[in-house]
Amino acid sequence: MPNPKRKLAKSWRGNRRSHDHVHVPNLSLCPRCNQPKLSHRVCGTCGYYKGALVIDMKKL
């Protein structure tokens, strides 16, 4: 197997790993219950999306 000819500098290693961090999801507030939720998804607390009831959370 091929091996590197020289040791790579720490800056090169850092440049390669610059995109390996964990991303925090962008949360928005539900306009109905003011709980944080992911954008463009049904609220997990009240079950509403765009002002309409999608999931009846009382039955769950």
PQR file of N, CA, C, O and H, with PARSE charges and radii, in Angstrom:
ATOM      1  N   MET A   1       0.835  -1.186   0.000 -0.4000 1.5000
ATOM      2  CA  MET A   1       0.000   0.000   0.000 -0.0000 2.0000
ATOM      3  C   MET A   1       0.878   1.248   0.000  0.5500 1.7000
ATOM      4  O   MET A   1       1.956   1.259   0.595 -0.5500 1.4000
ATOM      5  N   PRO A   2       0.412   2.288  -0.667 -0.5600 1.5000
ATOM      6  CA  PRO A   2       1.212   3.510  -0.693  0.2800 2.0000
ATOM      7  C   PRO A   2       1.164   4.233   0.653  0.5500 1.7000
ATOM      8  O   PRO A   2       0.139   4.265   1.334 -0.5500 1.4000
ATOM      9  N   ASN A   3       2.295   4.803   1.002 -0.4000 1.5000
ATOM     10  CA  ASN A   3       2.418   5.563   2.234 -0.0000 2.0000
ATOM     11  C   ASN A   3       2.824   6.986   1.899  0.5500 1.7000
ATOM     12  O   ASN A   3       3.458   7.220   0.870 -0.5500 1.4000
ATOM     13  H   ASN A   3       3.127   4.777   0.449  0.4000 1.0000
ATOM     14  N   PRO A   4       2.468   7.946   2.752 -0.5600 1.5000
ATOM     15  CA  PRO A   4       2.868   9.326   2.484  0.2800 2.0000
ATOM     16  C   PRO A   4       4.385   9.491   2.593  0.5500 1.7000
ATOM     17  O   PRO A   4       5.030   8.876   3.441 -0.5500 1.4000
ATOM     18  N   LYS A   5       4.935  10.328   1.723 -0.4000 1.5000
ATOM     19  CA  LYS A   5       6.375  10.568   1.744 -0.0000 2.0000
ATOM     20  C   LYS A   5       6.791  11.405   2.949  0.5500 1.7000
ATOM     21  O   LYS A   5       7.856  11.188   3.527 -0.5500 1.4000
ATOM     22  H   LYS A   5       4.410  10.828   1.033  0.4000 1.0000
ATOM     23  N   ARG A   6       5.937  12.370   3.329 -0.4000 1.5000
ATOM     24  CA  ARG A   6       6.263  13.270   4.437 -0.0000 2.0000
ATOM     25  C   ARG A   6       5.056  13.396   5.356  0.5500 1.7000
ATOM     26  O   ARG A   6       3.920  13.129   4.963 -0.5500 1.4000
ATOM     27  H   ARG A   6       5.072  12.547   2.860  0.4000 1.0000
ATOM     28  N   LYS A   7       5.326  13.802   6.567 -0.4000 1.5000
ATOM     29  CA  LYS A   7       4.253  14.044   7.538 -0.0000 2.0000
ATOM     30  C   LYS A   7       3.480  15.298   7.122  0.5500 1.7000
ATOM     31  O   LYS A   7       4.075  16.317   6.770 -0.5500 1.4000
ATOM     32  H   LYS A   7       6.249  14.019   6.886  0.4000 1.0000
ATOM     33  N   LEU A   8       2.150  15.209   7.166 -0.4000 1.5000
ATOM     34  CA  LEU A   8       1.330  16.362   6.824 -0.0000 2.0000
ATOM     35  C   LEU A   8       1.268  17.327   8.005  0.5500 1.7000
ATOM     36  O   LEU A   8       1.238  16.907   9.162 -0.5500 1.4000
ATOM     37  H   LEU A   8       1.667  14.381   7.451  0.4000 1.0000
ATOM     38  N   ALA A   9       1.248  18.599   7.706 -0.4000 1.5000
ATOM     39  CA  ALA A   9       1.187  19.615   8.747 -0.0000 2.0000
ATOM     40  C   ALA A   9      -0.196  19.624   9.410  0.5500 1.7000
ATOM     41  O   ALA A   9      -1.173  19.141   8.838 -0.5500 1.4000
ATOM     42  H   ALA A   9       1.272  18.940   6.767  0.4000 1.0000
ATOM     43  N   LYS A  10      -0.258  20.173  10.608 -0.4000 1.5000
ATOM     44  CA  LYS A  10      -1.520  20.231  11.356 -0.0000 2.0000
ATOM     45  C   LYS A  10      -2.552  21.108  10.648  0.5500 1.7000
ATOM     46  O   LYS A  10      -3.756  20.876  10.757 -0.5500 1.4000
ATOM     47  H   LYS A  10       0.537  20.565  11.072  0.4000 1.0000
ATOM     48  N   SER A  11      -2.069  22.108   9.928 -0.4000 1.5000
ATOM     49  CA  SER A  11      -3.011  22.979   9.226 -0.0000 2.0000
ATOM     50  C   SER A  11      -3.716  22.237   8.102  0.5500 1.7000
ATOM     51  O   SER A  11      -4.899  22.474   7.861 -0.5500 1.4000
ATOM     52  H   SER A  11      -1.091  22.296   9.840  0.4000 1.0000
ATOM     53  N   TRP A  12      -3.017  21.345   7.407 -0.4000 1.5000
ATOM     54  CA  TRP A  12      -3.662  20.553   6.355 -0.0000 2.0000
ATOM     55  C   TRP A  12      -4.712  19.625   6.947  0.5500 1.7000
ATOM     56  O   TRP A  12      -5.795  19.458   6.387 -0.5500 1.4000
ATOM     57  H   TRP A  12      -2.055  21.153   7.603  0.4000 1.0000
ATOM     58  N   ARG A  13      -4.380  19.022   8.090 -0.4000 1.5000
ATOM     59  CA  ARG A  13      -5.332  18.146   8.766 -0.0000 2.0000
ATOM     60  C   ARG A  13      -6.575  18.947   9.171  0.5500 1.7000
ATOM     61  O   ARG A  13      -7.702  18.474   9.025 -0.5500 1.4000
ATOM     62  H   ARG A  13      -3.500  19.158   8.545  0.4000 1.0000
ATOM     63  N   GLY A  14      -6.358  20.156   9.678 -0.4000 1.5000
ATOM     64  CA  GLY A  14      -7.476  21.004  10.079 -0.0000 2.0000
ATOM     65  C   GLY A  14      -8.341  21.419   8.897  0.5500 1.7000
ATOM     66  O   GLY A  14      -9.565  21.486   9.009 -0.5500 1.4000
ATOM     67  H   GLY A  14      -5.442  20.540   9.796  0.4000 1.0000
ATOM     68  N   ASN A  15      -7.698  21.700   7.758 -0.4000 1.5000
ATOM     69  CA  ASN A  15      -8.457  22.063   6.562 -0.0000 2.0000
ATOM     70  C   ASN A  15      -9.318  20.895   6.087  0.5500 1.7000
ATOM     71  O   ASN A  15     -10.453  21.090   5.653 -0.5500 1.4000
ATOM     72  H   ASN A  15      -6.704  21.646   7.667  0.4000 1.0000
ATOM     73  N   ARG A  16      -8.784  19.703   6.171 -0.4000 1.5000
ATOM     74  CA  ARG A  16      -9.553  18.535   5.751 -0.0000 2.0000
ATOM     75  C   ARG A  16     -10.743  18.297   6.684  0.5500 1.7000
ATOM     76  O   ARG A  16     -11.808  17.876   6.232 -0.5500 1.4000
ATOM     77  H   ARG A  16      -7.862  19.544   6.524  0.4000 1.0000
ATOM     78  N   ARG A  17     -10.571  18.561   7.962 -0.4000 1.5000
ATOM     79  CA  ARG A  17     -11.617  18.296   8.949 -0.0000 2.0000
ATOM     80  C   ARG A  17     -12.551  19.484   9.173  0.5500 1.7000
ATOM     81  O   ARG A  17     -13.385  19.444  10.077 -0.5500 1.4000
ATOM     82  H   ARG A  17      -9.706  18.903   8.328  0.4000 1.0000
ATOM     83  N   SER A  18     -12.430  20.517   8.384 -0.4000 1.5000
ATOM     84  CA  SER A  18     -13.203  21.734   8.647 -0.0000 2.0000
ATOM     85  C   SER A  18     -14.707  21.539   8.479  0.5500 1.7000
ATOM     86  O   SER A  18     -15.488  22.308   9.041 -0.5500 1.4000
ATOM     87  H   SER A  18     -11.753  20.550   7.650  0.4000 1.0000
ATOM     88  N   HIS A  19     -15.126  20.540   7.728 -0.4000 1.5000
ATOM     89  CA  HIS A  19     -16.554  20.313   7.500 -0.0000 2.0000
ATOM     90  C   HIS A  19     -17.091  19.146   8.315  0.5500 1.7000
ATOM     91  O   HIS A  19     -18.224  18.719   8.091 -0.5500 1.4000
ATOM     92  H   HIS A  19     -14.492  19.916   7.272  0.4000 1.0000
ATOM     93  N   ASP A  20     -16.321  18.625   9.244 -0.4000 1.5000
ATOM     94  CA  ASP A  20     -16.726  17.448   9.996 -0.0000 2.0000
ATOM     95  C   ASP A  20     -17.435  17.780  11.306  0.5500 1.7000
ATOM     96  O   ASP A  20     -17.576  16.903  12.159 -0.5500 1.4000
ATOM     97  H   ASP A  20     -15.401  18.973   9.426  0.4000 1.0000
ATOM     98  N   HIS A  21     -17.880  19.013  11.490 -0.4000 1.5000
ATOM     99  CA  HIS A  21     -18.514  19.386  12.747 -0.0000 2.0000
ATOM    100  C   HIS A  21     -20.014  19.053  12.725  0.5500 1.7000
ATOM    101  O   HIS A  21     -20.594  18.799  11.670 -0.5500 1.4000
ATOM    102  H   HIS A  21     -17.765  19.726  10.797  0.4000 1.0000
ATOM    103  N   VAL A  22     -20.609  19.061  13.893 -0.4000 1.5000
ATOM    104  CA  VAL A  22     -22.029  18.749  14.033 -0.0000 2.0000
ATOM    105  C   VAL A  22     -22.832  20.028  13.821  0.5500 1.7000
ATOM    106  O   VAL A  22     -22.516  21.071  14.395 -0.5500 1.4000
ATOM    107  H   VAL A  22     -20.138  19.267  14.751  0.4000 1.0000
ATOM    108  N   HIS A  23     -23.863  19.944  13.004 -0.4000 1.5000
ATOM    109  CA  HIS A  23     -24.721  21.099  12.734 -0.0000 2.0000
ATOM    110  C   HIS A  23     -25.905  21.100  13.683  0.5500 1.7000
ATOM    111  O   HIS A  23     -26.511  20.057  13.929 -0.5500 1.4000
ATOM    112  H   HIS A  23     -24.120  19.097  12.538  0.4000 1.0000
ATOM    113  N   VAL A  24     -26.235  22.263  14.214 -0.4000 1.5000
ATOM    114  CA  VAL A  24     -27.400  22.420  15.069 -0.0000 2.0000
ATOM    115  C   VAL A  24     -28.582  22.758  14.177  0.5500 1.7000
ATOM    116  O   VAL A  24     -28.483  23.685  13.374 -0.5500 1.4000
ATOM    117  H   VAL A  24     -25.743  23.110  14.014  0.4000 1.0000
ATOM    118  N   PRO A  25     -29.709  22.036  14.287 -0.5600 1.5000
ATOM    119  CA  PRO A  25     -30.841  22.333  13.416  0.2800 2.0000
ATOM    120  C   PRO A  25     -31.443  23.696  13.740  0.5500 1.7000
ATOM    121  O   PRO A  25     -31.485  24.119  14.895 -0.5500 1.4000
ATOM    122  N   ASN A  26     -31.907  24.374  12.685 -0.4000 1.5000
ATOM    123  CA  ASN A  26     -32.564  25.661  12.864 -0.0000 2.0000
ATOM    124  C   ASN A  26     -33.993  25.429  13.324  0.5500 1.7000
ATOM    125  O   ASN A  26     -34.792  24.811  12.621 -0.5500 1.4000
ATOM    126  H   ASN A  26     -31.873  24.030  11.747  0.4000 1.0000
ATOM    127  N   LEU A  27     -34.303  25.928  14.505 -0.4000 1.5000
ATOM    128  CA  LEU A  27     -35.635  25.760  15.064 -0.0000 2.0000
ATOM    129  C   LEU A  27     -36.412  27.049  14.932  0.5500 1.7000
ATOM    130  O   LEU A  27     -35.852  28.141  15.034 -0.5500 1.4000
ATOM    131  H   LEU A  27     -33.654  26.431  15.076  0.4000 1.0000
ATOM    132  N   SER A  28     -37.709  26.917  14.702 -0.4000 1.5000
ATOM    133  CA  SER A  28     -38.601  28.063  14.697 -0.0000 2.0000
ATOM    134  C   SER A  28     -39.675  27.808  15.744  0.5500 1.7000
ATOM    135  O   SER A  28     -39.847  26.678  16.202 -0.5500 1.4000
ATOM    136  H   SER A  28     -38.164  26.030  14.619  0.4000 1.0000
ATOM    137  N   LEU A  29     -40.390  28.850  16.118 -0.4000 1.5000
ATOM    138  CA  LEU A  29     -41.443  28.717  17.120 -0.0000 2.0000
ATOM    139  C   LEU A  29     -42.770  28.442  16.444  0.5500 1.7000
ATOM    140  O   LEU A  29     -43.097  29.040  15.419 -0.5500 1.4000
ATOM    141  H   LEU A  29     -40.250  29.768  15.746  0.4000 1.0000
ATOM    142  N   CYS A  30     -43.516  27.545  17.020 -0.4000 1.5000
ATOM    143  CA  CYS A  30     -44.861  27.257  16.520 -0.0000 2.0000
ATOM    144  C   CYS A  30     -45.743  28.472  16.817  0.5500 1.7000
ATOM    145  O   CYS A  30     -45.770  28.947  17.953 -0.5500 1.4000
ATOM    146  H   CYS A  30     -43.251  27.059  17.852  0.4000 1.0000
ATOM    147  N   PRO A  31     -46.460  28.980  15.818 -0.5600 1.5000
ATOM    148  CA  PRO A  31     -47.292  30.166  16.068  0.2800 2.0000
ATOM    149  C   PRO A  31     -48.491  29.880  16.972  0.5500 1.7000
ATOM    150  O   PRO A  31     -49.083  30.805  17.527 -0.5500 1.4000
ATOM    151  N   ARG A  32     -48.847  28.617  17.121 -0.4000 1.5000
ATOM    152  CA  ARG A  32     -50.018  28.277  17.926 -0.0000 2.0000
ATOM    153  C   ARG A  32     -49.667  28.054  19.392  0.5500 1.7000
ATOM    154  O   ARG A  32     -50.350  28.575  20.274 -0.5500 1.4000
ATOM    155  H   ARG A  32     -48.366  27.865  16.670  0.4000 1.0000
ATOM    156  N   CYS A  33     -48.610  27.285  19.666 -0.4000 1.5000
ATOM    157  CA  CYS A  33     -48.273  26.944  21.053 -0.0000 2.0000
ATOM    158  C   CYS A  33     -46.922  27.501  21.505  0.5500 1.7000
ATOM    159  O   CYS A  33     -46.529  27.306  22.655 -0.5500 1.4000
ATOM    160  H   CYS A  33     -48.056  26.861  18.950  0.4000 1.0000
ATOM    161  N   ASN A  34     -46.205  28.195  20.609 -0.4000 1.5000
ATOM    162  CA  ASN A  34     -44.914  28.829  20.910 -0.0000 2.0000
ATOM    163  C   ASN A  34     -43.851  27.846  21.397  0.5500 1.7000
ATOM    164  O   ASN A  34     -42.972  28.223  22.172 -0.5500 1.4000
ATOM    165  H   ASN A  34     -46.525  28.354  19.674  0.4000 1.0000
ATOM    166  N   GLN A  35     -43.920  26.600  20.956 -0.4000 1.5000
ATOM    167  CA  GLN A  35     -42.895  25.612  21.268 -0.0000 2.0000
ATOM    168  C   GLN A  35     -41.934  25.524  20.084  0.5500 1.7000
ATOM    169  O   GLN A  35     -42.354  25.716  18.943 -0.5500 1.4000
ATOM    170  H   GLN A  35     -44.634  26.293  20.327  0.4000 1.0000
ATOM    171  N   PRO A  36     -40.654  25.239  20.329 -0.5600 1.5000
ATOM    172  CA  PRO A  36     -39.714  25.112  19.204  0.2800 2.0000
ATOM    173  C   PRO A  36     -40.020  23.880  18.360  0.5500 1.7000
ATOM    174  O   PRO A  36     -40.341  22.813  18.882 -0.5500 1.4000
ATOM    175  N   LYS A  37     -39.913  24.052  17.037 -0.4000 1.5000
ATOM    176  CA  LYS A  37     -40.165  22.961  16.097 -0.0000 2.0000
ATOM    177  C   LYS A  37     -39.281  23.156  14.884  0.5500 1.7000
ATOM    178  O   LYS A  37     -38.791  24.259  14.645 -0.5500 1.4000
ATOM    179  H   LYS A  37     -39.652  24.919  16.613  0.4000 1.0000
ATOM    180  N   LEU A  38     -39.070  22.095  14.110 -0.4000 1.5000
ATOM    181  CA  LEU A  38     -38.336  22.199  12.867 -0.0000 2.0000
ATOM    182  C   LEU A  38     -39.197  22.881  11.815  0.5500 1.7000
ATOM    183  O   LEU A  38     -40.415  22.710  11.799 -0.5500 1.4000
ATOM    184  H   LEU A  38     -39.468  21.199  14.304  0.4000 1.0000
ATOM    185  N   SER A  39     -38.572  23.647  10.946 -0.4000 1.5000
ATOM    186  CA  SER A  39     -39.305  24.366   9.906 -0.0000 2.0000
ATOM    187  C   SER A  39     -39.937  23.400   8.913  0.5500 1.7000
ATOM    188  O   SER A  39     -39.377  22.340   8.633 -0.5500 1.4000
ATOM    189  H   SER A  39     -37.582  23.786  10.959  0.4000 1.0000
ATOM    190  N   HIS A  40     -41.088  23.756   8.386 -0.4000 1.5000
ATOM    191  CA  HIS A  40     -41.813  22.991   7.370 -0.0000 2.0000
ATOM    192  C   HIS A  40     -42.203  21.605   7.864  0.5500 1.7000
ATOM    193  O   HIS A  40     -42.263  20.664   7.073 -0.5500 1.4000
ATOM    194  H   HIS A  40     -41.543  24.616   8.613  0.4000 1.0000
ATOM    195  N   ARG A  41     -42.467  21.467   9.153 -0.4000 1.5000
ATOM    196  CA  ARG A  41     -42.886  20.188   9.726 -0.0000 2.0000
ATOM    197  C   ARG A  41     -44.015  20.422  10.710  0.5500 1.7000
ATOM    198  O   ARG A  41     -44.183  21.524  11.233 -0.5500 1.4000
ATOM    199  H   ARG A  41     -42.418  22.231   9.795  0.4000 1.0000
ATOM    200  N   VAL A  42     -44.779  19.386  10.955 -0.4000 1.5000
ATOM    201  CA  VAL A  42     -45.891  19.463  11.898 -0.0000 2.0000
ATOM    202  C   VAL A  42     -45.331  19.654  13.295  0.5500 1.7000
ATOM    203  O   VAL A  42     -44.323  19.045  13.654 -0.5500 1.4000
ATOM    204  H   VAL A  42     -44.643  18.491  10.531  0.4000 1.0000
ATOM    205  N   CYS A  43     -45.980  20.495  14.081 -0.4000 1.5000
ATOM    206  CA  CYS A  43     -45.560  20.714  15.457 -0.0000 2.0000
ATOM    207  C   CYS A  43     -45.814  19.438  16.261  0.5500 1.7000
ATOM    208  O   CYS A  43     -46.909  18.878  16.205 -0.5500 1.4000
ATOM    209  H   CYS A  43     -46.799  20.989  13.789  0.4000 1.0000
ATOM    210  N   GLY A  44     -44.826  18.987  16.993 -0.4000 1.5000
ATOM    211  CA  GLY A  44     -44.956  17.768  17.775 -0.0000 2.0000
ATOM    212  C   GLY A  44     -45.751  17.948  19.046  0.5500 1.7000
ATOM    213  O   GLY A  44     -46.133  16.959  19.671 -0.5500 1.4000
ATOM    214  H   GLY A  44     -43.937  19.442  17.038  0.4000 1.0000
ATOM    215  N   THR A  45     -46.013  19.186  19.450 -0.4000 1.5000
ATOM    216  CA  THR A  45     -46.758  19.448  20.674 -0.0000 2.0000
ATOM    217  C   THR A  45     -48.249  19.567  20.416  0.5500 1.7000
ATOM    218  O   THR A  45     -49.058  18.932  21.092 -0.5500 1.4000
ATOM    219  H   THR A  45     -45.702  19.989  18.942  0.4000 1.0000
ATOM    220  N   CYS A  46     -48.612  20.392  19.428 -0.4000 1.5000
ATOM    221  CA  CYS A  46     -50.043  20.631  19.192 -0.0000 2.0000
ATOM    222  C   CYS A  46     -50.574  19.912  17.954  0.5500 1.7000
ATOM    223  O   CYS A  46     -51.785  19.722  17.844 -0.5500 1.4000
ATOM    224  H   CYS A  46     -47.954  20.908  18.879  0.4000 1.0000
ATOM    225  N   GLY A  47     -49.710  19.504  17.016 -0.4000 1.5000
ATOM    226  CA  GLY A  47     -50.145  18.763  15.836 -0.0000 2.0000
ATOM    227  C   GLY A  47     -50.632  19.631  14.697  0.5500 1.7000
ATOM    228  O   GLY A  47     -51.255  19.120  13.767 -0.5500 1.4000
ATOM    229  H   GLY A  47     -48.726  19.659  17.105  0.4000 1.0000
ATOM    230  N   TYR A  48     -50.371  20.930  14.737 -0.4000 1.5000
ATOM    231  CA  TYR A  48     -50.824  21.835  13.684 -0.0000 2.0000
ATOM    232  C   TYR A  48     -49.695  22.132  12.712  0.5500 1.7000
ATOM    233  O   TYR A  48     -48.521  22.144  13.084 -0.5500 1.4000
ATOM    234  H   TYR A  48     -49.865  21.345  15.493  0.4000 1.0000
ATOM    235  N   TYR A  49     -50.071  22.375  11.446 -0.4000 1.5000
ATOM    236  CA  TYR A  49     -49.140  22.811  10.417 -0.0000 2.0000
ATOM    237  C   TYR A  49     -49.855  23.814   9.528  0.5500 1.7000
ATOM    238  O   TYR A  49     -50.900  23.504   8.956 -0.5500 1.4000
ATOM    239  H   TYR A  49     -51.025  22.366  11.144  0.4000 1.0000
ATOM    240  N   LYS A  50     -49.302  25.010   9.409 -0.4000 1.5000
ATOM    241  CA  LYS A  50     -49.876  26.114   8.631 -0.0000 2.0000
ATOM    242  C   LYS A  50     -51.309  26.407   9.048  0.5500 1.7000
ATOM    243  O   LYS A  50     -52.158  26.678   8.200 -0.5500 1.4000
ATOM    244  H   LYS A  50     -48.453  25.262   9.874  0.4000 1.0000
ATOM    245  N   GLY A  51     -51.581  26.356  10.332 -0.4000 1.5000
ATOM    246  CA  GLY A  51     -52.893  26.717  10.850 -0.0000 2.0000
ATOM    247  C   GLY A  51     -53.940  25.628  10.760  0.5500 1.7000
ATOM    248  O   GLY A  51     -55.080  25.851  11.167 -0.5500 1.4000
ATOM    249  H   GLY A  51     -50.891  26.136  11.021  0.4000 1.0000
ATOM    250  N   ALA A  52     -53.603  24.476  10.251 -0.4000 1.5000
ATOM    251  CA  ALA A  52     -54.579  23.385  10.114 -0.0000 2.0000
ATOM    252  C   ALA A  52     -54.150  22.207  10.997  0.5500 1.7000
ATOM    253  O   ALA A  52     -52.961  21.914  11.129 -0.5500 1.4000
ATOM    254  H   ALA A  52     -52.677  24.295   9.920  0.4000 1.0000
ATOM    255  N   LEU A  53     -55.134  21.545  11.594 -0.4000 1.5000
ATOM    256  CA  LEU A  53     -54.860  20.377  12.415 -0.0000 2.0000
ATOM    257  C   LEU A  53     -54.510  19.194  11.508  0.5500 1.7000
ATOM    258  O   LEU A  53     -55.312  18.792  10.665 -0.5500 1.4000
ATOM    259  H   LEU A  53     -56.099  21.783  11.487  0.4000 1.0000
ATOM    260  N   VAL A  54     -53.331  18.651  11.683 -0.4000 1.5000
ATOM    261  CA  VAL A  54     -52.881  17.531  10.869 -0.0000 2.0000
ATOM    262  C   VAL A  54     -52.924  16.245  11.677  0.5500 1.7000
ATOM    263  O   VAL A  54     -53.387  15.215  11.188 -0.5500 1.4000
ATOM    264  H   VAL A  54     -52.679  18.977  12.367  0.4000 1.0000
ATOM    265  N   ILE A  55     -52.444  16.304  12.907 -0.4000 1.5000
ATOM    266  CA  ILE A  55     -52.427  15.139  13.780 -0.0000 2.0000
ATOM    267  C   ILE A  55     -53.137  15.512  15.071  0.5500 1.7000
ATOM    268  O   ILE A  55     -52.815  16.521  15.699 -0.5500 1.4000
ATOM    269  H   ILE A  55     -52.068  17.141  13.305  0.4000 1.0000
ATOM    270  N   ASP A  56     -54.098  14.695  15.461 -0.4000 1.5000
ATOM    271  CA  ASP A  56     -54.793  14.934  16.713 -0.0000 2.0000
ATOM    272  C   ASP A  56     -53.949  14.367  17.830  0.5500 1.7000
ATOM    273  O   ASP A  56     -53.907  13.152  18.024 -0.5500 1.4000
ATOM    274  H   ASP A  56     -54.359  13.876  14.951  0.4000 1.0000
ATOM    275  N   MET A  57     -53.262  15.251  18.583 -0.4000 1.5000
ATOM    276  CA  MET A  57     -52.342  14.819  19.616 -0.0000 2.0000
ATOM    277  C   MET A  57     -53.059  14.284  20.850  0.5500 1.7000
ATOM    278  O   MET A  57     -52.442  13.611  21.677 -0.5500 1.4000
ATOM    279  H   MET A  57     -53.296  16.238  18.426  0.4000 1.0000
ATOM    280  N   LYS A  58     -54.357  14.571  20.989 -0.4000 1.5000
ATOM    281  CA  LYS A  58     -55.111  14.073  22.147 -0.0000 2.0000
ATOM    282  C   LYS A  58     -55.346  12.572  22.036  0.5500 1.7000
ATOM    283  O   LYS A  58     -55.468  11.888  23.052 -0.5500 1.4000
ATOM    284  H   LYS A  58     -54.859  15.117  20.318  0.4000 1.0000
ATOM    285  N   LYS A  59     -55.412  12.049  20.801 -0.4000 1.5000
ATOM    286  CA  LYS A  59     -55.648  10.624  20.612 -0.0000 2.0000
ATOM    287  C   LYS A  59     -54.361   9.812  20.782  0.5500 1.7000
ATOM    288  O   LYS A  59     -54.412   8.606  21.024 -0.5500 1.4000
ATOM    289  H   LYS A  59     -55.313  12.604  19.975  0.4000 1.0000
ATOM    290  N   LEU A  60     -53.222  10.469  20.655 -0.4000 1.5000
ATOM    291  CA  LEU A  60     -51.952   9.754  20.772 -0.0000 2.0000
ATOM    292  C   LEU A  60     -51.600   9.589  22.187  0.5500 1.7000
ATOM    293  O   LEU A  60     -50.560   9.009  22.501 -0.5500 1.4000
ATOM    294  H   LEU A  60     -53.181  11.449  20.459  0.4000 1.0000
TER
END
